[in-house]
Amino acid sequence: MEMFGGFMMLVSILFFFLAIIWFILPFIIFAIKGKVDRSVEQLEEIERRLASLEAQLARLSPPPAGRADATPETCPTESAPE
């Protein structure tokens, strides 16, 4: 019977810690949700800033001479002399 009493003490301690975790877990989840929401807002702001910078760069840099629709990927590069 003494072994059963020790086992019950171990189980009661385990249930005590599980109860504490059960009560704390929702607060942890809501804290993480708030941080994720703030991160999403910051990423959206960064994306807006990058879009405005790309628009400014597109306005400031003229297209390459010869073709109005040329992009750096489609423009032929000069080859090095052999």
PDB file with SEQRES, HELIX, SHEET and CRYST1 records, atoms N, CA, C and O in Angstrom:
SEQRES   1 A   82  MET GLU MET PHE GLY GLY PHE MET MET LEU VAL SER ILE          
SEQRES   2 A   82  LEU PHE PHE PHE LEU ALA ILE ILE TRP PHE ILE LEU PRO          
SEQRES   3 A   82  PHE ILE ILE PHE ALA ILE LYS GLY LYS VAL ASP ARG SER          
SEQRES   4 A   82  VAL GLU GLN LEU GLU GLU ILE GLU ARG ARG LEU ALA SER          
SEQRES   5 A   82  LEU GLU ALA GLN LEU ALA ARG LEU SER PRO PRO PRO ALA          
SEQRES   6 A   82  GLY ARG ALA ASP ALA THR PRO GLU THR CYS PRO THR GLU          
SEQRES   7 A   82  SER ALA PRO GLU                                              
HELIX    1 AA1 GLU A    2  LEU A   60  1                                  59    
CRYST1    1.000    1.000    1.000  90.00  90.00  90.00 P 1           1          
ATOM      1  N   MET A   1       0.805  -1.198   0.000  1.00  0.00           N  
ATOM      2  CA  MET A   1       0.000   0.000   0.000  1.00  0.00           C  
ATOM      3  C   MET A   1       0.851   1.266   0.000  1.00  0.00           C  
ATOM      4  O   MET A   1       0.423   2.301  -0.512  1.00  0.00           O  
ATOM      5  N   GLU A   2       2.035   1.192   0.562  1.00  0.00           N  
ATOM      6  CA  GLU A   2       2.899   2.368   0.607  1.00  0.00           C  
ATOM      7  C   GLU A   2       3.302   2.787  -0.803  1.00  0.00           C  
ATOM      8  O   GLU A   2       3.433   3.981  -1.074  1.00  0.00           O  
ATOM      9  N   MET A   3       3.498   1.844  -1.689  1.00  0.00           N  
ATOM     10  CA  MET A   3       3.871   2.161  -3.059  1.00  0.00           C  
ATOM     11  C   MET A   3       2.724   2.903  -3.756  1.00  0.00           C  
ATOM     12  O   MET A   3       2.971   3.848  -4.506  1.00  0.00           O  
ATOM     13  N   PHE A   4       1.497   2.495  -3.521  1.00  0.00           N  
ATOM     14  CA  PHE A   4       0.345   3.145  -4.120  1.00  0.00           C  
ATOM     15  C   PHE A   4       0.224   4.587  -3.629  1.00  0.00           C  
ATOM     16  O   PHE A   4      -0.168   5.464  -4.399  1.00  0.00           O  
ATOM     17  N   GLY A   5       0.548   4.843  -2.378  1.00  0.00           N  
ATOM     18  CA  GLY A   5       0.493   6.207  -1.834  1.00  0.00           C  
ATOM     19  C   GLY A   5       1.531   7.104  -2.484  1.00  0.00           C  
ATOM     20  O   GLY A   5       1.245   8.267  -2.769  1.00  0.00           O  
ATOM     21  N   GLY A   6       2.728   6.589  -2.723  1.00  0.00           N  
ATOM     22  CA  GLY A   6       3.771   7.373  -3.403  1.00  0.00           C  
ATOM     23  C   GLY A   6       3.391   7.675  -4.839  1.00  0.00           C  
ATOM     24  O   GLY A   6       3.649   8.768  -5.344  1.00  0.00           O  
ATOM     25  N   PHE A   7       2.774   6.698  -5.496  1.00  0.00           N  
ATOM     26  CA  PHE A   7       2.322   6.890  -6.867  1.00  0.00           C  
ATOM     27  C   PHE A   7       1.240   7.964  -6.929  1.00  0.00           C  
ATOM     28  O   PHE A   7       1.233   8.804  -7.829  1.00  0.00           O  
ATOM     29  N   MET A   8       0.331   7.926  -5.965  1.00  0.00           N  
ATOM     30  CA  MET A   8      -0.738   8.931  -5.933  1.00  0.00           C  
ATOM     31  C   MET A   8      -0.169  10.335  -5.688  1.00  0.00           C  
ATOM     32  O   MET A   8      -0.670  11.316  -6.236  1.00  0.00           O  
ATOM     33  N   MET A   9       0.865  10.421  -4.873  1.00  0.00           N  
ATOM     34  CA  MET A   9       1.514  11.712  -4.629  1.00  0.00           C  
ATOM     35  C   MET A   9       2.157  12.221  -5.921  1.00  0.00           C  
ATOM     36  O   MET A   9       2.054  13.406  -6.236  1.00  0.00           O  
ATOM     37  N   LEU A  10       2.806  11.350  -6.658  1.00  0.00           N  
ATOM     38  CA  LEU A  10       3.429  11.721  -7.927  1.00  0.00           C  
ATOM     39  C   LEU A  10       2.371  12.170  -8.939  1.00  0.00           C  
ATOM     40  O   LEU A  10       2.561  13.171  -9.630  1.00  0.00           O  
ATOM     41  N   VAL A  11       1.278  11.447  -9.027  1.00  0.00           N  
ATOM     42  CA  VAL A  11       0.200  11.798  -9.951  1.00  0.00           C  
ATOM     43  C   VAL A  11      -0.432  13.122  -9.552  1.00  0.00           C  
ATOM     44  O   VAL A  11      -0.756  13.930 -10.422  1.00  0.00           O  
ATOM     45  N   SER A  12      -0.616  13.366  -8.257  1.00  0.00           N  
ATOM     46  CA  SER A  12      -1.222  14.626  -7.828  1.00  0.00           C  
ATOM     47  C   SER A  12      -0.302  15.812  -8.127  1.00  0.00           C  
ATOM     48  O   SER A  12      -0.779  16.885  -8.494  1.00  0.00           O  
ATOM     49  N   ILE A  13       0.994  15.629  -7.974  1.00  0.00           N  
ATOM     50  CA  ILE A  13       1.946  16.701  -8.331  1.00  0.00           C  
ATOM     51  C   ILE A  13       1.901  16.965  -9.826  1.00  0.00           C  
ATOM     52  O   ILE A  13       1.930  18.116 -10.259  1.00  0.00           O  
ATOM     53  N   LEU A  14       1.830  15.896 -10.617  1.00  0.00           N  
ATOM     54  CA  LEU A  14       1.747  16.044 -12.067  1.00  0.00           C  
ATOM     55  C   LEU A  14       0.473  16.794 -12.464  1.00  0.00           C  
ATOM     56  O   LEU A  14       0.524  17.704 -13.291  1.00  0.00           O  
ATOM     57  N   PHE A  15      -0.658  16.421 -11.885  1.00  0.00           N  
ATOM     58  CA  PHE A  15      -1.905  17.108 -12.192  1.00  0.00           C  
ATOM     59  C   PHE A  15      -1.872  18.559 -11.731  1.00  0.00           C  
ATOM     60  O   PHE A  15      -2.472  19.420 -12.375  1.00  0.00           O  
ATOM     61  N   PHE A  16      -1.190  18.846 -10.640  1.00  0.00           N  
ATOM     62  CA  PHE A  16      -1.061  20.224 -10.169  1.00  0.00           C  
ATOM     63  C   PHE A  16      -0.327  21.073 -11.202  1.00  0.00           C  
ATOM     64  O   PHE A  16      -0.767  22.178 -11.521  1.00  0.00           O  
ATOM     65  N   PHE A  17       0.801  20.561 -11.733  1.00  0.00           N  
ATOM     66  CA  PHE A  17       1.557  21.302 -12.745  1.00  0.00           C  
ATOM     67  C   PHE A  17       0.767  21.423 -14.050  1.00  0.00           C  
ATOM     68  O   PHE A  17       0.837  22.453 -14.721  1.00  0.00           O  
ATOM     69  N   LEU A  18       0.026  20.392 -14.410  1.00  0.00           N  
ATOM     70  CA  LEU A  18      -0.801  20.482 -15.610  1.00  0.00           C  
ATOM     71  C   LEU A  18      -1.910  21.512 -15.446  1.00  0.00           C  
ATOM     72  O   LEU A  18      -2.254  22.207 -16.402  1.00  0.00           O  
ATOM     73  N   ALA A  19      -2.465  21.616 -14.258  1.00  0.00           N  
ATOM     74  CA  ALA A  19      -3.507  22.616 -14.006  1.00  0.00           C  
ATOM     75  C   ALA A  19      -2.933  24.029 -14.124  1.00  0.00           C  
ATOM     76  O   ALA A  19      -3.573  24.919 -14.682  1.00  0.00           O  
ATOM     77  N   ILE A  20      -1.737  24.227 -13.601  1.00  0.00           N  
ATOM     78  CA  ILE A  20      -1.094  25.549 -13.712  1.00  0.00           C  
ATOM     79  C   ILE A  20      -0.857  25.889 -15.174  1.00  0.00           C  
ATOM     80  O   ILE A  20      -1.137  27.007 -15.606  1.00  0.00           O  
ATOM     81  N   ILE A  21      -0.345  24.937 -15.935  1.00  0.00           N  
ATOM     82  CA  ILE A  21      -0.103  25.172 -17.360  1.00  0.00           C  
ATOM     83  C   ILE A  21      -1.416  25.441 -18.083  1.00  0.00           C  
ATOM     84  O   ILE A  21      -1.476  26.308 -18.955  1.00  0.00           O  
ATOM     85  N   TRP A  22      -2.462  24.711 -17.731  1.00  0.00           N  
ATOM     86  CA  TRP A  22      -3.768  24.874 -18.360  1.00  0.00           C  
ATOM     87  C   TRP A  22      -4.310  26.290 -18.158  1.00  0.00           C  
ATOM     88  O   TRP A  22      -4.930  26.851 -19.062  1.00  0.00           O  
ATOM     89  N   PHE A  23      -4.080  26.865 -16.988  1.00  0.00           N  
ATOM     90  CA  PHE A  23      -4.578  28.214 -16.720  1.00  0.00           C  
ATOM     91  C   PHE A  23      -3.697  29.296 -17.340  1.00  0.00           C  
ATOM     92  O   PHE A  23      -4.200  30.367 -17.681  1.00  0.00           O  
ATOM     93  N   ILE A  24      -2.418  29.053 -17.493  1.00  0.00           N  
ATOM     94  CA  ILE A  24      -1.493  30.059 -18.019  1.00  0.00           C  
ATOM     95  C   ILE A  24      -1.458  30.061 -19.548  1.00  0.00           C  
ATOM     96  O   ILE A  24      -1.219  31.104 -20.157  1.00  0.00           O  
ATOM     97  N   LEU A  25      -1.690  28.926 -20.160  1.00  0.00           N  
ATOM     98  CA  LEU A  25      -1.548  28.786 -21.607  1.00  0.00           C  
ATOM     99  C   LEU A  25      -2.367  29.782 -22.430  1.00  0.00           C  
ATOM    100  O   LEU A  25      -1.827  30.328 -23.392  1.00  0.00           O  
ATOM    101  N   PRO A  26      -3.630  30.051 -22.116  1.00  0.00           N  
ATOM    102  CA  PRO A  26      -4.364  31.033 -22.944  1.00  0.00           C  
ATOM    103  C   PRO A  26      -3.719  32.414 -22.946  1.00  0.00           C  
ATOM    104  O   PRO A  26      -3.717  33.095 -23.971  1.00  0.00           O  
ATOM    105  N   PHE A  27      -3.176  32.830 -21.817  1.00  0.00           N  
ATOM    106  CA  PHE A  27      -2.519  34.141 -21.770  1.00  0.00           C  
ATOM    107  C   PHE A  27      -1.271  34.156 -22.637  1.00  0.00           C  
ATOM    108  O   PHE A  27      -0.973  35.161 -23.282  1.00  0.00           O  
ATOM    109  N   ILE A  28      -0.553  33.068 -22.656  1.00  0.00           N  
ATOM    110  CA  ILE A  28       0.641  32.972 -23.492  1.00  0.00           C  
ATOM    111  C   ILE A  28       0.254  33.024 -24.965  1.00  0.00           C  
ATOM    112  O   ILE A  28       0.909  33.700 -25.758  1.00  0.00           O  
ATOM    113  N   ILE A  29      -0.805  32.313 -25.328  1.00  0.00           N  
ATOM    114  CA  ILE A  29      -1.250  32.293 -26.722  1.00  0.00           C  
ATOM    115  C   ILE A  29      -1.686  33.677 -27.163  1.00  0.00           C  
ATOM    116  O   ILE A  29      -1.335  34.110 -28.261  1.00  0.00           O  
ATOM    117  N   PHE A  30      -2.453  34.392 -26.321  1.00  0.00           N  
ATOM    118  CA  PHE A  30      -2.890  35.735 -26.695  1.00  0.00           C  
ATOM    119  C   PHE A  30      -1.713  36.708 -26.771  1.00  0.00           C  
ATOM    120  O   PHE A  30      -1.732  37.626 -27.591  1.00  0.00           O  
ATOM    121  N   ALA A  31      -0.699  36.528 -25.941  1.00  0.00           N  
ATOM    122  CA  ALA A  31       0.489  37.384 -26.021  1.00  0.00           C  
ATOM    123  C   ALA A  31       1.227  37.142 -27.331  1.00  0.00           C  
ATOM    124  O   ALA A  31       1.680  38.087 -27.976  1.00  0.00           O  
ATOM    125  N   ILE A  32       1.346  35.890 -27.721  1.00  0.00           N  
ATOM    126  CA  ILE A  32       2.013  35.577 -28.984  1.00  0.00           C  
ATOM    127  C   ILE A  32       1.199  36.122 -30.151  1.00  0.00           C  
ATOM    128  O   ILE A  32       1.768  36.636 -31.113  1.00  0.00           O  
ATOM    129  N   LYS A  33      -0.129  36.017 -30.076  1.00  0.00           N  
ATOM    130  CA  LYS A  33      -0.982  36.527 -31.146  1.00  0.00           C  
ATOM    131  C   LYS A  33      -0.789  38.035 -31.315  1.00  0.00           C  
ATOM    132  O   LYS A  33      -0.741  38.535 -32.439  1.00  0.00           O  
ATOM    133  N   GLY A  34      -0.679  38.752 -30.203  1.00  0.00           N  
ATOM    134  CA  GLY A  34      -0.447  40.186 -30.288  1.00  0.00           C  
ATOM    135  C   GLY A  34       0.879  40.519 -30.949  1.00  0.00           C  
ATOM    136  O   GLY A  34       0.965  41.448 -31.752  1.00  0.00           O  
ATOM    137  N   LYS A  35       1.905  39.761 -30.612  1.00  0.00           N  
ATOM    138  CA  LYS A  35       3.216  39.997 -31.222  1.00  0.00           C  
ATOM    139  C   LYS A  35       3.196  39.682 -32.711  1.00  0.00           C  
ATOM    140  O   LYS A  35       3.817  40.392 -33.502  1.00  0.00           O  
ATOM    141  N   VAL A  36       2.496  38.634 -33.097  1.00  0.00           N  
ATOM    142  CA  VAL A  36       2.393  38.283 -34.516  1.00  0.00           C  
ATOM    143  C   VAL A  36       1.627  39.362 -35.270  1.00  0.00           C  
ATOM    144  O   VAL A  36       2.005  39.725 -36.384  1.00  0.00           O  
ATOM    145  N   ASP A  37       0.558  39.877 -34.676  1.00  0.00           N  
ATOM    146  CA  ASP A  37      -0.205  40.949 -35.322  1.00  0.00           C  
ATOM    147  C   ASP A  37       0.653  42.197 -35.520  1.00  0.00           C  
ATOM    148  O   ASP A  37       0.598  42.828 -36.575  1.00  0.00           O  
ATOM    149  N   ARG A  38       1.442  42.553 -34.510  1.00  0.00           N  
ATOM    150  CA  ARG A  38       2.337  43.714 -34.650  1.00  0.00           C  
ATOM    151  C   ARG A  38       3.382  43.462 -35.731  1.00  0.00           C  
ATOM    152  O   ARG A  38       3.726  44.375 -36.482  1.00  0.00           O  
ATOM    153  N   SER A  39       3.886  42.244 -35.820  1.00  0.00           N  
ATOM    154  CA  SER A  39       4.876  41.920 -36.849  1.00  0.00           C  
ATOM    155  C   SER A  39       4.274  42.037 -38.244  1.00  0.00           C  
ATOM    156  O   SER A  39       4.928  42.521 -39.167  1.00  0.00           O  
ATOM    157  N   VAL A  40       3.042  41.599 -38.395  1.00  0.00           N  
ATOM    158  CA  VAL A  40       2.369  41.704 -39.691  1.00  0.00           C  
ATOM    159  C   VAL A  40       2.190  43.171 -40.068  1.00  0.00           C  
ATOM    160  O   VAL A  40       2.407  43.538 -41.222  1.00  0.00           O  
ATOM    161  N   GLU A  41       1.802  44.004 -39.125  1.00  0.00           N  
ATOM    162  CA  GLU A  41       1.645  45.433 -39.400  1.00  0.00           C  
ATOM    163  C   GLU A  41       2.976  46.060 -39.810  1.00  0.00           C  
ATOM    164  O   GLU A  41       3.024  46.868 -40.738  1.00  0.00           O  
ATOM    165  N   GLN A  42       4.047  45.691 -39.125  1.00  0.00           N  
ATOM    166  CA  GLN A  42       5.359  46.230 -39.476  1.00  0.00           C  
ATOM    167  C   GLN A  42       5.789  45.758 -40.857  1.00  0.00           C  
ATOM    168  O   GLN A  42       6.358  46.537 -41.621  1.00  0.00           O  
ATOM    169  N   LEU A  43       5.531  44.511 -41.189  1.00  0.00           N  
ATOM    170  CA  LEU A  43       5.888  44.008 -42.514  1.00  0.00           C  
ATOM    171  C   LEU A  43       5.088  44.710 -43.606  1.00  0.00           C  
ATOM    172  O   LEU A  43       5.624  44.991 -44.678  1.00  0.00           O  
ATOM    173  N   GLU A  44       3.822  44.995 -43.352  1.00  0.00           N  
ATOM    174  CA  GLU A  44       3.021  45.727 -44.333  1.00  0.00           C  
ATOM    175  C   GLU A  44       3.560  47.140 -44.525  1.00  0.00           C  
ATOM    176  O   GLU A  44       3.600  47.640 -45.649  1.00  0.00           O  
ATOM    177  N   GLU A  45       3.973  47.785 -43.438  1.00  0.00           N  
ATOM    178  CA  GLU A  45       4.559  49.131 -43.544  1.00  0.00           C  
ATOM    179  C   GLU A  45       5.863  49.088 -44.337  1.00  0.00           C  
ATOM    180  O   GLU A  45       6.110  49.960 -45.171  1.00  0.00           O  
ATOM    181  N   ILE A  46       6.687  48.094 -44.085  1.00  0.00           N  
ATOM    182  CA  ILE A  46       7.946  47.945 -44.831  1.00  0.00           C  
ATOM    183  C   ILE A  46       7.658  47.714 -46.309  1.00  0.00           C  
ATOM    184  O   ILE A  46       8.348  48.260 -47.171  1.00  0.00           O  
ATOM    185  N   GLU A  47       6.644  46.909 -46.606  1.00  0.00           N  
ATOM    186  CA  GLU A  47       6.283  46.641 -47.996  1.00  0.00           C  
ATOM    187  C   GLU A  47       5.812  47.915 -48.692  1.00  0.00           C  
ATOM    188  O   GLU A  47       6.150  48.152 -49.851  1.00  0.00           O  
ATOM    189  N   ARG A  48       5.025  48.743 -47.978  1.00  0.00           N  
ATOM    190  CA  ARG A  48       4.584  50.014 -48.564  1.00  0.00           C  
ATOM    191  C   ARG A  48       5.781  50.928 -48.834  1.00  0.00           C  
ATOM    192  O   ARG A  48       5.848  51.583 -49.874  1.00  0.00           O  
ATOM    193  N   ARG A  49       6.710  50.967 -47.905  1.00  0.00           N  
ATOM    194  CA  ARG A  49       7.903  51.811 -48.106  1.00  0.00           C  
ATOM    195  C   ARG A  49       8.725  51.328 -49.284  1.00  0.00           C  
ATOM    196  O   ARG A  49       9.199  52.136 -50.083  1.00  0.00           O  
ATOM    197  N   LEU A  50       8.903  50.012 -49.402  1.00  0.00           N  
ATOM    198  CA  LEU A  50       9.659  49.483 -50.533  1.00  0.00           C  
ATOM    199  C   LEU A  50       8.964  49.778 -51.856  1.00  0.00           C  
ATOM    200  O   LEU A  50       9.623  50.093 -52.846  1.00  0.00           O  
ATOM    201  N   ALA A  51       7.648  49.678 -51.880  1.00  0.00           N  
ATOM    202  CA  ALA A  51       6.912  49.974 -53.104  1.00  0.00           C  
ATOM    203  C   ALA A  51       7.084  51.441 -53.493  1.00  0.00           C  
ATOM    204  O   ALA A  51       7.242  51.758 -54.672  1.00  0.00           O  
ATOM    205  N   SER A  52       7.055  52.339 -52.502  1.00  0.00           N  
ATOM    206  CA  SER A  52       7.236  53.756 -52.825  1.00  0.00           C  
ATOM    207  C   SER A  52       8.667  54.032 -53.297  1.00  0.00           C  
ATOM    208  O   SER A  52       8.877  54.847 -54.195  1.00  0.00           O  
ATOM    209  N   LEU A  53       9.645  53.356 -52.698  1.00  0.00           N  
ATOM    210  CA  LEU A  53      11.020  53.524 -53.162  1.00  0.00           C  
ATOM    211  C   LEU A  53      11.200  52.997 -54.586  1.00  0.00           C  
ATOM    212  O   LEU A  53      11.886  53.619 -55.397  1.00  0.00           O  
ATOM    213  N   GLU A  54      10.588  51.859 -54.889  1.00  0.00           N  
ATOM    214  CA  GLU A  54      10.677  51.318 -56.247  1.00  0.00           C  
ATOM    215  C   GLU A  54      10.021  52.255 -57.242  1.00  0.00           C  
ATOM    216  O   GLU A  54      10.526  52.425 -58.352  1.00  0.00           O  
ATOM    217  N   ALA A  55       8.907  52.865 -56.868  1.00  0.00           N  
ATOM    218  CA  ALA A  55       8.235  53.810 -57.760  1.00  0.00           C  
ATOM    219  C   ALA A  55       9.100  55.042 -57.990  1.00  0.00           C  
ATOM    220  O   ALA A  55       9.180  55.543 -59.112  1.00  0.00           O  
ATOM    221  N   GLN A  56       9.744  55.531 -56.941  1.00  0.00           N  
ATOM    222  CA  GLN A  56      10.622  56.689 -57.096  1.00  0.00           C  
ATOM    223  C   GLN A  56      11.819  56.355 -57.978  1.00  0.00           C  
ATOM    224  O   GLN A  56      12.216  57.157 -58.824  1.00  0.00           O  
ATOM    225  N   LEU A  57      12.390  55.176 -57.779  1.00  0.00           N  
ATOM    226  CA  LEU A  57      13.523  54.773 -58.615  1.00  0.00           C  
ATOM    227  C   LEU A  57      13.104  54.598 -60.071  1.00  0.00           C  
ATOM    228  O   LEU A  57      13.862  54.947 -60.975  1.00  0.00           O  
ATOM    229  N   ALA A  58      11.936  54.077 -60.305  1.00  0.00           N  
ATOM    230  CA  ALA A  58      11.464  53.903 -61.670  1.00  0.00           C  
ATOM    231  C   ALA A  58      11.231  55.250 -62.344  1.00  0.00           C  
ATOM    232  O   ALA A  58      11.459  55.397 -63.545  1.00  0.00           O  
ATOM    233  N   ARG A  59      10.777  56.232 -61.570  1.00  0.00           N  
ATOM    234  CA  ARG A  59      10.572  57.569 -62.130  1.00  0.00           C  
ATOM    235  C   ARG A  59      11.885  58.266 -62.418  1.00  0.00           C  
ATOM    236  O   ARG A  59      12.010  58.971 -63.420  1.00  0.00           O  
ATOM    237  N   LEU A  60      12.867  58.076 -61.547  1.00  0.00           N  
ATOM    238  CA  LEU A  60      14.129  58.809 -61.669  1.00  0.00           C  
ATOM    239  C   LEU A  60      15.063  58.216 -62.715  1.00  0.00           C  
ATOM    240  O   LEU A  60      15.793  58.960 -63.370  1.00  0.00           O  
ATOM    241  N   SER A  61      15.058  56.921 -62.887  1.00  0.00           N  
ATOM    242  CA  SER A  61      15.994  56.318 -63.830  1.00  0.00           C  
ATOM    243  C   SER A  61      15.348  56.225 -65.208  1.00  0.00           C  
ATOM    244  O   SER A  61      14.288  55.619 -65.363  1.00  0.00           O  
ATOM    245  N   PRO A  62      15.994  56.832 -66.213  1.00  0.00           N  
ATOM    246  CA  PRO A  62      15.439  56.767 -67.570  1.00  0.00           C  
ATOM    247  C   PRO A  62      15.664  55.369 -68.155  1.00  0.00           C  
ATOM    248  O   PRO A  62      16.577  54.659 -67.735  1.00  0.00           O  
ATOM    249  N   PRO A  63      14.839  54.982 -69.113  1.00  0.00           N  
ATOM    250  CA  PRO A  63      15.058  53.680 -69.754  1.00  0.00           C  
ATOM    251  C   PRO A  63      16.340  53.713 -70.574  1.00  0.00           C  
ATOM    252  O   PRO A  63      16.767  54.787 -70.996  1.00  0.00           O  
ATOM    253  N   PRO A  64      16.955  52.574 -70.807  1.00  0.00           N  
ATOM    254  CA  PRO A  64      18.192  52.540 -71.610  1.00  0.00           C  
ATOM    255  C   PRO A  64      17.942  53.079 -73.013  1.00  0.00           C  
ATOM    256  O   PRO A  64      16.848  52.955 -73.564  1.00  0.00           O  
ATOM    257  N   ALA A  65      18.988  53.680 -73.573  1.00  0.00           N  
ATOM    258  CA  ALA A  65      18.870  54.285 -74.904  1.00  0.00           C  
ATOM    259  C   ALA A  65      18.593  53.211 -75.946  1.00  0.00           C  
ATOM    260  O   ALA A  65      19.152  52.116 -75.892  1.00  0.00           O  
ATOM    261  N   GLY A  66      17.736  53.534 -76.881  1.00  0.00           N  
ATOM    262  CA  GLY A  66      17.459  52.608 -77.974  1.00  0.00           C  
ATOM    263  C   GLY A  66      16.123  51.902 -77.827  1.00  0.00           C  
ATOM    264  O   GLY A  66      15.432  51.683 -78.823  1.00  0.00           O  
ATOM    265  N   ARG A  67      15.751  51.549 -76.633  1.00  0.00           N  
ATOM    266  CA  ARG A  67      14.484  50.830 -76.435  1.00  0.00           C  
ATOM    267  C   ARG A  67      13.766  51.410 -75.235  1.00  0.00           C  
ATOM    268  O   ARG A  67      14.366  51.582 -74.174  1.00  0.00           O  
ATOM    269  N   ALA A  68      12.505  51.709 -75.389  1.00  0.00           N  
ATOM    270  CA  ALA A  68      11.731  52.276 -74.293  1.00  0.00           C  
ATOM    271  C   ALA A  68      11.269  51.201 -73.325  1.00  0.00           C  
ATOM    272  O   ALA A  68      11.058  51.475 -72.144  1.00  0.00           O  
ATOM    273  N   ASP A  69      11.109  49.968 -73.822  1.00  0.00           N  
ATOM    274  CA  ASP A  69      10.606  48.901 -72.958  1.00  0.00           C  
ATOM    275  C   ASP A  69      11.717  47.996 -72.445  1.00  0.00           C  
ATOM    276  O   ASP A  69      11.437  46.916 -71.926  1.00  0.00           O  
ATOM    277  N   ALA A  70      12.950  48.408 -72.577  1.00  0.00           N  
ATOM    278  CA  ALA A  70      14.084  47.566 -72.177  1.00  0.00           C  
ATOM    279  C   ALA A  70      14.203  47.520 -70.664  1.00  0.00           C  
ATOM    280  O   ALA A  70      13.993  48.516 -69.971  1.00  0.00           O  
ATOM    281  N   THR A  71      14.538  46.364 -70.182  1.00  0.00           N  
ATOM    282  CA  THR A  71      14.818  46.178 -68.764  1.00  0.00           C  
ATOM    283  C   THR A  71      16.235  45.648 -68.649  1.00  0.00           C  
ATOM    284  O   THR A  71      16.796  45.189 -69.644  1.00  0.00           O  
ATOM    285  N   PRO A  72      16.829  45.697 -67.467  1.00  0.00           N  
ATOM    286  CA  PRO A  72      18.210  45.195 -67.340  1.00  0.00           C  
ATOM    287  C   PRO A  72      18.348  43.736 -67.751  1.00  0.00           C  
ATOM    288  O   PRO A  72      19.421  43.326 -68.192  1.00  0.00           O  
ATOM    289  N   GLU A  73      17.290  42.943 -67.617  1.00  0.00           N  
ATOM    290  CA  GLU A  73      17.386  41.541 -67.982  1.00  0.00           C  
ATOM    291  C   GLU A  73      17.384  41.345 -69.497  1.00  0.00           C  
ATOM    292  O   GLU A  73      17.970  40.387 -70.002  1.00  0.00           O  
ATOM    293  N   THR A  74      16.711  42.273 -70.238  1.00  0.00           N  
ATOM    294  CA  THR A  74      16.597  42.091 -71.685  1.00  0.00           C  
ATOM    295  C   THR A  74      17.618  42.882 -72.464  1.00  0.00           C  
ATOM    296  O   THR A  74      17.748  42.682 -73.672  1.00  0.00           O  
ATOM    297  N   CYS A  75      18.347  43.772 -71.823  1.00  0.00           N  
ATOM    298  CA  CYS A  75      19.355  44.560 -72.512  1.00  0.00           C  
ATOM    299  C   CYS A  75      20.589  43.720 -72.770  1.00  0.00           C  
ATOM    300  O   CYS A  75      21.042  42.994 -71.885  1.00  0.00           O  
ATOM    301  N   PRO A  76      21.142  43.813 -73.986  1.00  0.00           N  
ATOM    302  CA  PRO A  76      22.390  43.085 -74.233  1.00  0.00           C  
ATOM    303  C   PRO A  76      23.547  43.795 -73.527  1.00  0.00           C  
ATOM    304  O   PRO A  76      23.600  45.024 -73.478  1.00  0.00           O  
ATOM    305  N   THR A  77      24.452  43.018 -72.992  1.00  0.00           N  
ATOM    306  CA  THR A  77      25.608  43.596 -72.312  1.00  0.00           C  
ATOM    307  C   THR A  77      26.776  43.623 -73.270  1.00  0.00           C  
ATOM    308  O   THR A  77      26.867  42.825 -74.202  1.00  0.00           O  
ATOM    309  N   GLU A  78      27.669  44.564 -73.014  1.00  0.00           N  
ATOM    310  CA  GLU A  78      28.851  44.653 -73.851  1.00  0.00           C  
ATOM    311  C   GLU A  78      29.798  43.526 -73.495  1.00  0.00           C  
ATOM    312  O   GLU A  78      30.036  43.244 -72.321  1.00  0.00           O  
ATOM    313  N   SER A  79      30.330  42.893 -74.507  1.00  0.00           N  
ATOM    314  CA  SER A  79      31.276  41.808 -74.236  1.00  0.00           C  
ATOM    315  C   SER A  79      32.664  42.393 -74.115  1.00  0.00           C  
ATOM    316  O   SER A  79      32.991  43.408 -74.731  1.00  0.00           O  
ATOM    317  N   ALA A  80      33.471  41.735 -73.309  1.00  0.00           N  
ATOM    318  CA  ALA A  80      34.840  42.187 -73.092  1.00  0.00           C  
ATOM    319  C   ALA A  80      35.672  41.900 -74.346  1.00  0.00           C  
ATOM    320  O   ALA A  80      35.462  40.887 -75.013  1.00  0.00           O  
ATOM    321  N   PRO A  81      36.614  42.792 -74.664  1.00  0.00           N  
ATOM    322  CA  PRO A  81      37.470  42.544 -75.851  1.00  0.00           C  
ATOM    323  C   PRO A  81      38.306  41.303 -75.643  1.00  0.00           C  
ATOM    324  O   PRO A  81      38.779  41.007 -74.546  1.00  0.00           O  
ATOM    325  N   GLU A  82      38.471  40.581 -76.754  1.00  0.00           N  
ATOM    326  CA  GLU A  82      39.229  39.321 -76.655  1.00  0.00           C  
ATOM    327  C   GLU A  82      40.664  39.477 -76.987  1.00  0.00           C  
ATOM    328  O   GLU A  82      41.417  38.504 -76.945  1.00  0.00           O  
TER     329      GLU A  82                                                      
END                                                                             
